[in-house]
Amino acid sequence: MTFAAVVFDLDGVLVESEHLWEENWIAYAGRHGVEWTAEDTATVQGMSAPEWAAYLADRSGTNETVQQVEDAVVDGMIASIESGEAPLLAGADAMVRGVGAQAPIALASSAARRVIDAVLTTHGLTDEFSVTVSSAEVPRGKPSPDVYTEAAARLGVPGSRCLGVEDSSNGIRAAVAAGLTVVALPNPTYPPKPDALELAADVAADNDDVRRTLLAYLTGELVRS
């Protein structure tokens, strides 16, 4: 098996931002007198923006539309990103640039398009990616494979010849379902479940480890068993 492209997740792989999503969900629910729990967070992680916004609207009992709920949370995320609260994870910049020098790279994220663009612009990475896809732009969010299938299609590379990098249970499941070979980077705060982690071909300790693993696959030094 030779690999021709790499597809990265965003939250928890490139930037430290998963906690910001949770903070904004908690805040929105709290404004409506509802306590948002860790179980709620686990339920919506990986969902597209329209999906989690619908869940949050129902959970909080708001009279606002699903779009208004989404906008409120995304506005909060954008403010956090622009104020420097979503830093790149250590080694992420070198990983993206190093791997991108060897093969086309894409982004397949559950984040809304505005969030994706804000993160990449803030950190000067927009031009590094050949393709970026939000799960709001496909029929179903993670763990369905749609966002990864779409990213591979836009790259013009079969999913079976793409490597993927994911930190969450639903992300790993989505990438594997799309045929990608996954390098898992377990999120320390929201760790993937054991059954999801078992689907990954490799488990990395940090982004430097991910970079070395991806380059080994791309150069043929490492071969999928």
C-alpha positions as CSV (number, residue, x, y, z in Angstrom):
1,M,0.0,0.0,0.0
2,T,1.4,3.4,-1.0
3,F,-0.2,6.6,0.3
4,A,-0.7,9.7,-1.7
5,A,-2.3,12.2,0.7
6,V,-3.0,13.0,4.3
7,V,-6.2,14.3,5.9
8,F,-6.0,16.0,9.3
9,D,-8.7,16.7,11.9
10,L,-8.6,20.2,13.4
11,D,-9.8,20.4,17.0
12,G,-7.4,18.5,19.2
13,V,-5.0,17.7,16.4
14,L,-3.8,21.1,15.2
15,V,-5.2,23.4,17.8
16,E,-6.1,23.1,21.5
17,S,-9.7,24.0,21.2
18,E,-12.0,21.1,22.3
19,H,-12.4,22.8,25.7
20,L,-13.6,26.0,24.1
21,W,-16.4,24.2,22.4
22,E,-17.5,22.7,25.7
23,E,-17.2,26.1,27.4
24,N,-19.5,27.6,24.8
25,W,-22.1,24.8,25.0
26,I,-22.1,25.0,28.8
27,A,-22.5,28.8,28.6
28,Y,-25.4,28.6,26.2
29,A,-27.2,26.0,28.1
30,G,-26.5,27.9,31.4
31,R,-28.2,31.0,30.0
32,H,-31.3,28.9,29.7
33,G,-31.1,27.5,33.1
34,V,-29.8,24.1,32.0
35,E,-26.7,22.3,33.2
36,W,-24.6,20.9,30.4
37,T,-22.9,17.7,31.4
38,A,-19.8,15.7,30.3
39,E,-22.2,13.2,28.9
40,D,-23.7,15.9,26.7
41,T,-20.3,16.8,25.4
42,A,-19.5,13.2,24.6
43,T,-22.7,12.9,22.7
44,V,-22.2,15.9,20.5
45,Q,-18.4,15.6,19.9
46,G,-17.9,14.9,16.2
47,M,-21.3,16.2,15.2
48,S,-21.6,18.8,12.5
49,A,-22.6,22.3,13.5
50,P,-26.2,21.9,12.4
51,E,-26.4,18.6,14.3
52,W,-24.9,19.8,17.7
53,A,-26.9,23.0,17.4
54,A,-30.1,21.1,17.1
55,Y,-29.2,19.0,20.1
56,L,-28.2,22.1,22.1
57,A,-31.5,23.8,21.2
58,D,-33.5,20.8,22.3
59,R,-31.4,20.3,25.5
60,S,-31.7,24.0,26.5
61,G,-35.3,24.4,25.7
62,T,-34.6,27.6,23.8
63,N,-37.1,29.4,21.5
64,E,-34.2,30.3,19.2
65,T,-33.8,28.6,15.8
66,V,-31.1,26.0,15.3
67,Q,-29.2,28.5,13.2
68,Q,-29.4,31.1,15.9
69,V,-28.0,28.6,18.4
70,E,-25.2,27.7,16.1
71,D,-24.4,31.3,15.4
72,A,-24.2,32.1,19.2
73,V,-21.8,29.3,19.9
74,V,-19.7,29.9,16.7
75,D,-19.5,33.7,17.5
76,G,-18.1,32.7,20.9
77,M,-15.6,30.4,19.3
78,I,-14.4,33.0,16.9
79,A,-13.9,35.5,19.7
80,S,-11.8,33.0,21.6
81,I,-9.7,32.2,18.6
82,E,-9.1,35.8,17.8
83,S,-8.1,36.5,21.4
84,G,-5.4,33.8,21.3
85,E,-7.3,31.1,23.3
86,A,-6.9,28.4,20.6
87,P,-3.1,28.0,20.3
88,L,-1.5,25.5,17.9
89,L,-0.6,22.3,19.7
90,A,3.1,21.7,20.1
91,G,4.6,20.4,16.9
92,A,1.5,21.1,14.8
93,D,3.1,23.7,12.6
94,A,6.1,21.6,11.7
95,M,3.8,18.6,11.2
96,V,1.6,20.4,8.7
97,R,4.4,22.0,6.8
98,G,6.6,18.9,6.8
99,V,4.0,16.5,5.7
100,G,2.5,19.1,3.2
101,A,6.0,19.2,1.5
102,Q,5.7,15.5,0.8
103,A,2.1,15.1,-0.2
104,P,-1.2,17.0,-0.7
105,I,-2.9,17.6,2.6
106,A,-6.6,18.2,3.5
107,L,-8.6,19.2,6.6
108,A,-11.8,17.3,7.5
109,S,-13.3,19.0,10.6
110,S,-16.6,19.0,12.5
111,A,-16.0,22.7,13.1
112,A,-18.2,25.2,11.2
113,R,-16.6,26.8,8.2
114,R,-16.1,30.1,9.9
115,V,-14.2,28.4,12.7
116,I,-12.0,26.5,10.3
117,D,-11.1,29.7,8.3
118,A,-10.5,31.7,11.5
119,V,-8.1,29.1,12.9
120,L,-6.1,28.7,9.7
121,T,-5.9,32.4,9.1
122,T,-4.9,33.1,12.7
123,H,-2.0,30.6,12.5
124,G,-0.9,31.3,8.9
125,L,-1.8,27.8,7.6
126,T,-4.5,28.5,5.1
127,D,-2.2,28.1,2.0
128,E,-0.8,24.8,3.3
129,F,-4.0,22.9,2.7
130,S,-5.1,21.8,-0.8
131,V,-8.6,21.1,0.6
132,T,-10.6,22.0,3.7
133,V,-14.1,20.5,4.4
134,S,-16.5,21.2,7.2
135,S,-18.9,18.4,8.2
136,A,-21.6,21.0,7.8
137,E,-21.0,20.8,4.1
138,V,-21.8,17.1,3.9
139,P,-24.9,15.1,4.8
140,R,-23.7,13.7,8.1
141,G,-21.2,14.5,10.7
142,K,-18.7,12.1,12.4
143,P,-18.8,9.2,13.1
144,S,-20.3,8.9,9.6
145,P,-17.5,8.9,7.0
146,D,-19.0,11.7,4.9
147,V,-16.5,14.5,5.7
148,Y,-13.5,12.2,5.1
149,T,-15.0,10.8,1.9
150,E,-15.5,14.3,0.6
151,A,-12.0,15.4,1.5
152,A,-10.5,12.5,-0.3
153,A,-12.8,13.1,-3.3
154,R,-11.7,16.8,-3.5
155,L,-8.1,15.7,-3.4
156,G,-8.7,13.2,-6.2
157,V,-7.3,10.4,-4.1
158,P,-9.1,7.2,-3.0
159,G,-9.7,7.0,0.7
160,S,-7.7,3.8,0.8
161,R,-4.6,5.8,-0.3
162,C,-5.1,8.5,2.3
163,L,-3.7,8.7,5.8
164,G,-5.8,10.4,8.5
165,V,-5.0,11.9,11.9
166,E,-7.6,12.0,14.6
167,D,-7.9,12.5,18.4
168,S,-11.4,11.4,19.2
169,S,-13.6,8.3,19.1
170,N,-16.0,9.5,16.5
171,G,-13.3,11.0,14.4
172,I,-11.3,7.8,14.3
173,R,-14.5,5.9,13.4
174,A,-15.3,8.3,10.6
175,A,-11.9,8.2,9.0
176,V,-11.7,4.4,9.2
177,A,-15.2,4.1,7.7
178,A,-14.0,6.2,4.8
179,G,-11.2,3.8,4.2
180,L,-8.3,5.9,5.6
181,T,-5.4,4.5,7.5
182,V,-5.5,6.4,10.8
183,V,-2.8,7.6,13.1
184,A,-4.5,8.4,16.4
185,L,-3.4,11.2,18.6
186,P,-5.5,10.5,21.8
187,N,-6.9,13.7,23.3
188,P,-5.8,13.7,27.0
189,T,-8.9,15.5,28.2
190,Y,-11.4,13.6,26.0
191,P,-9.7,10.3,25.4
192,P,-11.0,8.0,22.6
193,K,-12.8,4.9,23.8
194,P,-10.7,1.7,23.6
195,D,-12.8,0.1,20.8
196,A,-12.3,3.2,18.7
197,L,-8.6,3.4,19.4
198,E,-8.2,-0.2,18.3
199,L,-9.3,0.8,14.8
200,A,-6.2,3.1,14.4
201,A,-3.2,1.7,12.6
202,D,-0.9,3.7,14.9
203,V,-1.1,5.6,18.2
204,A,1.1,8.6,18.5
205,A,2.3,10.4,21.7
206,D,2.4,13.9,20.2
207,N,2.5,15.8,16.9
208,D,6.2,15.2,16.4
209,D,5.5,11.5,16.6
210,V,2.6,11.9,14.2
211,R,4.8,13.8,11.7
212,R,7.5,11.0,11.8
213,T,4.9,8.3,11.4
214,L,3.2,10.0,8.5
215,L,6.5,10.7,6.7
216,A,7.5,7.1,7.2
217,Y,4.3,5.9,5.5
218,L,4.6,8.4,2.7
219,T,8.2,7.4,1.9
220,G,7.5,3.7,2.1
221,E,9.7,3.3,5.2
222,L,6.6,2.1,7.1
223,V,4.1,-0.2,5.4
224,R,0.6,-0.9,6.6
225,S,0.4,-4.5,7.7
